[in-house]
Amino acid sequence: LPFRGTLRTAKMLERQGDINNAIAIYKGILEKKPDHYQAIINLKNLYKNNQLYDQGISFLINQIQRDSMNISYNLDLVELYFLNDEIEKSNTASSSGLKRYKKNRSYYRLLNNIFIKYDLKENIDILLKNGRAQFGNSFLAFDIGVYYQSKSNYISAMNEFSLDLLNNKNNYNRIGKRILMMSDKKGSHTIIESELLKILPKNPNL
């Protein structure tokens, strides 16, 4: 592995709190080998973990200029703008990503993970609208169902799980486990029963 010793030194400096010299080492590696994967990852993480958001954003913008189709750069930029309280720029970055990678399911899933992580309900709704126009009405239904379940929003959770049950028979087992978990919560039984009875005529095998 090229630069193995240099990377090890940079990580040691990070652990010691010598962030500036660690950054300098990573930048030195990238000057010699601009596409060095591990140096890029380590530098991105260093900026984020040490709340050096402005520096991280500048770094990512430069990386995007070099490789505009790299999904991870856009996702990291969305998150760093958000963490830096630049909400409008974060939303712009995610919107441009949805246009640029509109046929890429992985991008939607990873962006959705960021929105769920920070509980960005409006962003989730926009992403779902775009994603389902591209990939069908049950796209991300399980993930969104789990999100609503974590919020104790059992009606919305069951709506999503029902979508998944009707469209993805391979998900029966994991959705069944989720519904059983939900049934432990007071007040969920009527909602679960009502939703299952609604979809039963559409697929009696359920």
N, C-alpha and C positions, 0 to 999 in steps of 0.2 A: 504493500500500500504506500503510494508516494506521500511524502511529508508526514509519515507516521510519528516520528519523533517530535516534529514541530507541533503537530496537533496535540500530542500528549503534554508538551510544555504549555500550550495555550490553555488546555483544560486545567492543568495544575494552577496556573495563574488565576483562572476563574475561581477555583475553589478557595484560593488565598485572598480573593477580593480585589486582585489587581486587574480590574476590568479593562482599563485603557491599554495596557500592554498586551492583554489577550486579544483585544480588537485589532491592534497593530499587527500581531502575528497572523491572524486570519486574513486580514487585508493583504499582507505580504504574500501569502499563499495564492490568493486570488489574482494578484498582479502577474504571477508566474503562470498560473493555470486557472483562467477565469471560470471554467466550468467544474472546478473541483467540488464534487457533491457534498462531501462531509464538511468542508470548510464553510460552504454556503449554509448548510443546515445549522451548524454550530453557531455561526454568526447571527443568523436569524433568531435562534433561541436565546442567545446572549442578550440581544437588544430587547426582546420581549420580557425575559425573566428579570431583567434589571431596570425595567420601565424606561428604557432609552428609546421611547417611541418615535421621536423626531428622527433620530439617526436610523432607526429601523425602517421608517417610511422612505427616507432618502435612498437607502440601500435597495429596497424593493423596487422603487421606481426605476433605478438604474438597471436592475436585473430584468425588469419587464421590457425596457428599451432594447435589451440584448435578446430576449426570448419572450415575445409577446404571447405565445401560445402555452406558456407554462402555467398550468392551473394553480399550482401551490403558491406561486408569487401573488396571484390575484387574491386568493383566499387569505393569505397572511396580511395582505394590504387592507382588506376589508376589516379584519380583526384589529390590526394595529390602529387604524383610523378610529375605530370605535373606542378602543381603550384610551386613545388620546383625546377623547371627547370631540372628535371631528366627525359628528354623526352624518352630516350632509355628504362629506367626502366618502365616508364608509358606504353610504347608500348608493352613491354614484359608482363606486368601484364594483359593488355587487350587481348593479343594473348593467354595467358594461360587460361584466362577466357572464351574466345570463344571456346577453346577446351574442357574445363571442363564442361561448361554449354551449349554445342552446341545444345541440344534439348530444351532449355528453352527460349521461346519467350520473356519473361519478361526481361531476362538478356540483350538480344539484344536491346530491346527498351530503357532500362535504360542507357545502354552504349552509344547508339546513342544520347540520350539526352545530355550526357556529351560532346560528340564530336561536336554536334550542338552548345552547349553553348559556346564552345571555338573556333568554326569555323575551325575544324580540317578536312578539305575536304578529304585528303588522307586516314585518319582513317575511315571516313564515307564510302568511296569507298570499303575499305577492309571488313568492317563490312557487307555492302550490299552484296558483293560477297558471303561471308560465309552464311549470313542469307537467301539469296534467293536460295542457293543450298539446304538448309535445309527445307525451308518453302514455296517455290514457288516464281515466278518472280514478283509478286505484293507485296511481303512482305515489309512493311514500306513505300510503295509508297506515301501514303498521307503525312506522316511526312516529307519525303524528298522533296515532292512537295512544301510543306509550307516553307521548308528551302530555296529552290531555289527561291521561290516567294519573300522571304524577301531580297534576294540578287538581285532582279530585273532580274534574269535569267529566262525569261518567256518560252524560248524554253525547257529548262530542266524541269521547273516546269510543263509544259503541258505534257511532256513525262511521268512524274510520275503520274500526275492526270489521264492521258489516261489509263495507266496500271491499275490504281485503278478502273476506270469506267468500264473497260472490265471484271474485275475479282470480284468486290465486289459491287453488286447492292445496298446493304444497305447504301453505301456511296454517292449515287447520290446527295442527298440534300446538304450535307456539302461540296462536291466538287463543286457543282453548285454555292454555296455562295462564295467559294474561287475564282472561275473563274470570277464571277461578280465583285469581289473586284479588281482582276487583270485588268479587262477591263477598270477600271478608269484611268489606266496608259497609257500615250501616247506611241504609237508604239506597243501596245500589241494585238490590234484587229486582225491584219493579222495573227499573230502567233496562237492565239486562234482558229480562223476560220479554218486555215490550219490543225491544229491537230484534231479538231473535225470532219472535213470532212474525214480525214484519217481513223478514227475509226468507222465512221458511218456505212459503209458497213458491218463491223464485228458484229455490234449490232444495227440494225435499230431502235429498241425501244428507244435508247438513244435520 
